[in-house]
């Protein structure tokens, strides 16, 4: 696999590098009309060659190393502001800075086109099959390892999805001005400065995608990607959470209409803050949006969201259910679970927090907790969703335990509407499900642990 990596090079100078660079190996800046502009963004791109094994066997190690040098030289000529360094035996590192975020997609498209042209190796013409994954962050930043990990995950996703994938590194919480953030968030809601990604859920027994979770994203013009763990509390504190959630609901309804036109009639779940369950204005507007559109919508709430005002919350949840909105209990087990509230909630799904799923095959206690939770939910006539499923072994074990649905990176990472439409059309979940069919050994382990 050939990897092209945008990263900071602090020590040894690269063999192929842009002439204008700072002593630490970074380009001095990006040119624009009127002179040099201070860079605001750093890109780390990994480009893998899909036919790496075939080419190395065909040409041998020495000639393949020469091919790597050719790839590096071609990229250096096309991207003179980058710092480029081939590394043994089949890796190339490139780092670039840019004044604007949007040029990343242009770079990815240019690389794909550039590397689609043939190379001549040992007197023969050959082509490489580029697979592109990228990570992006704002400048300055001080976490190169995290940036590299994001790029590696993007590359892994790109292999699966057969298209370029970009992951954005969220801004650090200690660098955010919460007052300014609240103001910017309100403006983002007013001017459509947010977007939604979707993560499908697979029904284990039926082996089909049964519903989708909508996940709100915010790319701040200055800070870059900001985690929902940061901006949702800001929205709650600044009382913009209702407007934010209604914006999300409108976007989801519009996107669901597009999915339905493409032949995919699936329920979409939206996360709802506990604050909104006692907000009569929000309840009225949300119900009107769903009723008027005829959309198939579900709401995900946490098990502790009803604690603030139990009577109002329970009453409004029932209002949602009465108009056809299904309720799912999210992140079960992450907080202090209350069976008294659990049995009263008009929910049809219970989602086990990924904290218990990620160590399912390596822990002695987590399988016991998961198995007992599945049994409890079924006794309360709820279906169970396991969040954070990342390995075939975990999926196989959950299948034996009787888990109804799964969600996680094994099936798909959160993706945009276009990618989701392609994923659904190609039945992208089938490969993961096929690899995860439980073996007799898995059933033995599940029975022993359960």
N, C-alpha and C positions, 0 to 999 in steps of 0.2 A: 504494500500500500504506500503510495506517495502522498505525503501530507504537506500542504503549504500552510504555514502558520504565521499569522501576523502577531508578533509579540515583541516586547521590549528586549533588546540585546544590550547588556550592560558591560560585557567583558571583551571577548575576542571579536575583532571586526570581521564582518562577513567577507566571503570571497567575492561575492557580487553585491555591490551596494550602490545606492544613489550617491552622487558626488556631494550634494548639499545635505549634510547631516551633522547633528550635534555630537559632542564627544561621547555621549552615552549610546549612540547608534540610532537615535530617533531622527526622522526628517525634521528640517527646520520649520516647516509649515506648509500651508497650501496656498498656491498662487490664485489670486482673483484679480478682477479688473481694479487697478489702482494699487496693486502691490501684494505683499504677504499678509495673510489673514491668520490670526492666532487659531490653532487647531482646537476644536471642541470635542472631537470624537476619536476614539481609537478602535480599529478593526482588527480582529484576529480571525483569519479564515483558514480552514482546513480543506484542502482539495485532495481527495483520494482518487486513485486510478482503479476503476472497477475491474479492468482486465489485467491487473498487476501480475497475478500468478502466471497467466498465459504468456505474457511478454517476457518475464524472467526465464521461464522454461524455454521459450523460443530462441532468445538471444544469449542467454547465459549471464552470469553475474557481472563480468567486465563490461560487456556492451550495454547491459541495463543501467550500470552506473553512468555510462556516457549519455544514455537517454535522459537520466535525471539532470545531468548538466545542461542538456539541450533545453529541457523544460524550464530550468532556472534562467537560462540566458534569454529565452523568448519572453518570459515574464518580466525580466529586468529591463528589456528593451521597451516593453509596453507600459510598464509602471515605473518610470525613473525616480519617482518620489518615494518608492518603497525601499526597505532594507531587506535584501534577499540573501539567503544562505542555504545551500544544499547541505544536508547532514546525512551521514552514513546510516544504513546503506540506501534507503529509499525515502528520503524526507527532505523537504525544502521549507525553509522558514522565511516568512515575509512579514514585515510590520509596516503599517501605514497609519497616518493621521489625516484627518479631514476637518474642514470647517463646518460641514453640514452632514447630517446622518444619512440623507437620501442617496448619496453617491455610492453607498455600499452595494445596493442592488445593481447599480450601473457597473460597478467593478465585477460583481459576480457574473453578470451577463457577458461582459467583455472577456472574462477568463474562459467561460464556457465556449465562446466563439473562437477565441484564440487557440485554445488547446484542442479544438475539433479538427484543426488542420493537421495533415500528416507530418510525421518526423521520418528522417532517413537514418536507419541504424544498420550498420554492417552491410551497406549496399542495398538494403531493403526498405521499403516504405511501410510504416505502421502508424496506427492511430491509437491514442489513449482514450479511455472512457472516463471523463471527469465526473466526480461526485463532490458537490460543494456544500460545506457547512460553515457557518460563521457565527462569531460572537462579537458583540459591540458594547462599548461602554463610553462614558463621558470622561473627559480629561480635566483635571488630574484624577488618577485613581492609584491605589497602592495594593492591589490584589491580583497580580498576574496569574497566580495559580488558579484562582476562581475563574478568571477570564478564559484560561486554557481549558478548564474543565467544561465550561459552557460551550466552547467551540468543539470539543470532543463529542459532547452529547448531540450538538447540532449535526455533526458529521454522521454519527450513528443514525440519527433520524433521517438524514438525507439518503442513506443507503436503503432504508425501508421505504421511504416515500418516493424515491426516484425523482427528486427535484431539489433545488437548492433550499436549505433551511437556515434561518437566522434566529439566534437566541440573544436576548438582550439582558445584560447584567443590571439588576436593579440597583438603584442608588442606595448608599449606606444611610441608615436611619439617623445617625448622629450628625450628618451633614445637612439635614433638611430643616428648614425654617417652617414650623408648623403653621404659623399665622399666614405667611406668604403662600404656603401650600394650600391652605383652605381657600384663599382668594383665587388661586390658579385653578383649583379643582372646580369651583363654581363656574369659572369662565369656560373650562373644558366641557362642562355639562351643557352650557348655553350654546357653544360653538362646535359641538360634535368632535371634541378633542380626545375622545376615548374610543376604544374598539372592543369587540368581543371575540374570544376564541372558544372553541367547543371541544369537549372530550366525550367520546361515545362510551356508552355502557353496554356490555354484552351479556345476554341471558345465557347462563352456562349450559343448561339442559337443551335449550332450543338452538343454541349456537348461532344466534343472530343478534344484531344490534337492536336493542329495544328502546333506548332513549338516549338523550344527550344532556350533558351539563354545560351551561353557559358560564364562562369565566370572564369577568371584566378586567380589562387591561388599560393602563395609562402610560403613555410615553410623554413625559414632561419635556417641553422644549429646551430646558436648561439642564435638568438632572438626568434626563434619559428615562429608562424604565423605572417606575416606582412600584414596589410590591403592594398588592392589595392589603397585606398585613400592616402597611403603613398608611395608605390613603383611606381605607375604610374607617378606622378609628377617627381620622381627621374629619371625615364626612359626618360621622355621628356627633362629634363634639361641636361642629359648626352648624349642625342642623340642616345640612344639605343632603343627608342620606336618602330622604324621600325622593327628591328630584333626581338624584343619581340612580336610584333603583327604578324609577319610572322611565328614565332614559334607557336603561338597560332592557327593560321589559318591551319598550317600543322597538328597539333594535332587534331583539330576539323574535318578536312577532313578524317583523319584516323579513328577517332571514329564514324563519320557518316557512313563510309563504314561498320563498325561493326554493327551499328544499322540497316542498310539496309539489311544486311545478316540475321538479326534476325526478319525481317519482318516489320521494322518501318522506313518508308521512310518519314522523316521529315526535314524541313528546319531548319538550325541552324544559329543563329545570333551571330555575333562577334562584340564587341565594338571597335570602331575606334577612335583614338585621332584626334582632329581637326588639329594638326600639320601635319598629314599624307595626308590630302586632297590636299595639294599643293606640295607633294613630288612625283615627276614623277617616280623616281626609285621604290618607294614603290608601286605606282599604277600599274606599269608595272609587277612587281613580283607578286603582289596579283592577278592580272587578269590572269597571266599565271598559277598560282596554281589552281585557280578555273576552268579555261577553260580546262586545261589538265586532271584534275580529274573528271570533270563532276559533281562536288558536288553541292548540293542545299544550297546556302549560302545567308545570309542576313548580312548587316552591320548596326549597330546602331551608330548614331552620335547625339551629342547634338545640340540643336537649335542654339547655339552661335558658333559652330565650324567653320562656314563659314565666320565669321566676319574678320579674319586675312587677308585672300586673297580671297574675294568673287568670283572673276572671275575664278580663277584656281579651287577653291573648287567646284563650280557649274559645271564646265566643266568635272572634274574628277568624280563627282558623276554620271553624265550622262554616262560616260564611263562604270562605274560599272553597271548601269542599262541596258546598251546596251548588256552586256554579260550575263544578267540574274540574277545579284545580286540585291536583293530587299533592299530598304533603309527604315529604321525606325528612327523616331526622338525620341530620348531618353530624359527622365527627363523633359518633357515639363512642364513649369511653375516654374521650380526651379531657372531659371535665368531671365534675362530681355528679355521677349519674343518680337520678332519683326515680325509683320505680313507681312512686305514687304519681308523678307527672307523666311518666312514660305510658302508663296504662290509660291515661285520660286523653292523650293526644290523638286526634283523628288522622293518624298517619298510616300510609300503606307501605312505606319503605323505611328501613333502618340501615344507615350506612356506618359500617364499622371503620373507625379511624385508622388511617394508614400506619399509625404508630404500632399497631398490633399485627399488621399484615407484612410489613417489610422484614420482620424477623421470624416469620411464621415457620420457616424450615430450619432455623438455627436456634430457636429458643424452646425450652421445656414448658414454660408457663403460657406463652402467647397462644399456642394451639388450644390449650384448655379454655382460655378466655374466649377465643373466637368460637369454638364449638358450643360452649354454653350460651353465648350471645345469639348464635344462630337458632338454637333450640328455643331460647326465650322469645325471640322475635316471631318465630313460627307459632308459638303458643298464643301470642297476641295477634295472630293473623296478619303479620307483616312479612313482606319479602325482604331479603337481606342483600345489601350491596357491599362488597369488599373494596375499599379504596386503596390505591397505592400498590396494585398488583404489578410486579416488575419481572417476575421469572416464571417460566413454564412449571417449575416445581411447585411454586406457591399456588398457581392456578389449579394444578392437578389435585393438590391437597384440599383446596377449598371446594372443589367439585365433589370429592369424596365426603366432605363434611356436610354437604347439602346446601352450600351457599347458592343463592339464586342468580345473582348478577355480580360482575366484576368490572372494575374501572382502573385504569392505570397505564403506565408507559409500555407495558407488554402489548396492550391493544393499540394505543395511540397516545401520543402527547397531545396537549391542547393545540388545536390548529384553527386557522381561519376558515371562513365559509367556503371559499373556492376549494381549498385542500380537503375540507370535510366532504364536499360534494363528490370529489374524485375518489376519496377513500370509500365512501358508501357505494359508489358505482362499481368500484373494483373489488368490493367485498374484502377490504384490507385486513379485516380481523381474522379471516379464516386460517391464515398460516399460523398465527399464535395459538388459536384454539386447537388446531391439528397437532401441534407440538406438545400440547398440555393434556392430552387425554390420559386419565389416571391409569397407572399400572397396578397390578396386584400388590406390588410392594407399597405403593402409595396408600392403597386401601388398608393394608396392614398397619402402616404408621399412623394413619388417621384414627383407626379404631383403638390403637394402643394409647394414643395421646388424648383421645376424646373420652 
